[in-house]
Amino acid sequence: MQTKHDPGKLADRVFDAVYANDYGQFDGLIALMTEALGRDGLQILKARFETFVASLSSKLATDDRRVIGFSTARSSSRTMRRNAKSAWSRAP
């Protein structure tokens, strides 16, 4: 039996979970939810991520940034997410 659901609400919940994925608990969630989201839900989810990236990019472009050090080690994804969340929360 199929149930009707609002793809926009489901896309919002998936976006929120992926955004708050600090410990990797939602890794692979989008792939798992593809069928439930359907084409409409995936388009809405894609638009949410594009809006997020655009707002983050415009905020980062206007921040004063300077090099504080160099490393041969690459940044961890957790550090990059923390920095992105911090910048996004400061966005107007």
C-alpha positions as CSV (number, residue, x, y, z in Angstrom):
1,M,0.0,0.0,0.0
2,Q,1.4,3.4,-1.0
3,T,0.8,6.4,1.2
4,K,0.6,10.0,0.0
5,H,3.2,12.4,1.4
6,D,4.3,16.0,0.7
7,P,7.6,15.8,-1.2
8,G,8.4,19.3,0.0
9,K,8.1,18.4,3.7
10,L,10.1,15.3,3.2
11,A,12.8,17.2,1.2
12,D,13.0,19.7,4.1
13,R,13.5,16.9,6.7
14,V,16.2,15.3,4.6
15,F,18.0,18.6,4.1
16,D,17.8,19.4,7.8
17,A,19.2,15.9,8.7
18,V,22.1,16.1,6.2
19,Y,22.9,19.7,7.3
20,A,23.1,18.6,11.0
21,N,25.1,15.4,10.1
22,D,27.9,16.2,12.6
23,Y,28.8,12.6,13.4
24,G,28.0,10.9,10.0
25,Q,24.8,9.4,11.3
26,F,23.0,10.5,8.1
27,D,25.6,9.6,5.6
28,G,23.9,8.1,2.6
29,L,20.5,9.4,3.6
30,I,19.8,11.0,0.2
31,A,20.4,7.8,-1.6
32,L,18.2,5.9,0.8
33,M,15.4,8.5,0.4
34,T,15.5,8.8,-3.4
35,E,12.5,6.6,-4.1
36,A,10.4,8.2,-1.3
37,L,11.3,11.7,-2.4
38,G,10.5,11.1,-6.0
39,R,11.4,13.5,-8.8
40,D,9.6,16.4,-7.3
41,G,11.2,15.9,-3.8
42,L,14.6,15.5,-5.3
43,Q,14.2,18.8,-7.3
44,I,13.1,20.6,-4.1
45,L,16.0,19.1,-2.2
46,K,18.5,20.1,-4.9
47,A,17.0,23.7,-4.8
48,R,17.5,23.8,-1.0
49,F,21.2,22.8,-1.3
50,E,21.7,25.3,-4.2
51,T,20.2,28.1,-2.1
52,F,22.3,27.1,0.9
53,V,25.5,27.1,-1.2
54,A,24.6,30.4,-2.9
55,S,24.0,32.1,0.5
56,L,27.2,30.7,1.9
57,S,29.3,31.7,-1.1
58,S,28.1,35.3,-1.0
59,K,28.7,35.5,2.7
60,L,32.2,34.1,2.4
61,A,33.0,36.3,-0.5
62,T,32.4,39.4,1.7
63,D,34.2,38.2,4.8
64,D,37.7,39.4,5.6
65,R,39.9,36.3,5.3
66,R,43.6,35.9,5.8
67,V,46.0,32.9,5.8
68,I,46.8,31.9,9.3
69,G,48.9,28.9,8.5
70,F,49.7,26.1,6.1
71,S,49.5,22.3,6.5
72,T,50.2,19.3,4.4
73,A,47.3,17.6,6.0
74,R,43.9,18.1,4.4
75,S,41.0,19.5,6.3
76,S,38.5,17.1,7.8
77,S,35.0,17.2,6.6
78,R,33.8,17.9,10.1
79,T,36.0,21.0,10.2
80,M,34.7,22.1,6.8
81,R,31.1,21.6,7.9
82,R,31.7,23.4,11.2
83,N,33.2,26.4,9.3
84,A,30.3,26.3,6.8
85,K,27.7,26.3,9.6
86,S,29.5,29.1,11.4
87,A,29.6,31.2,8.2
88,W,26.0,30.4,7.4
89,S,24.8,31.3,10.9
90,R,26.5,34.8,10.5
91,A,24.8,35.4,7.2
92,P,22.2,38.2,7.2
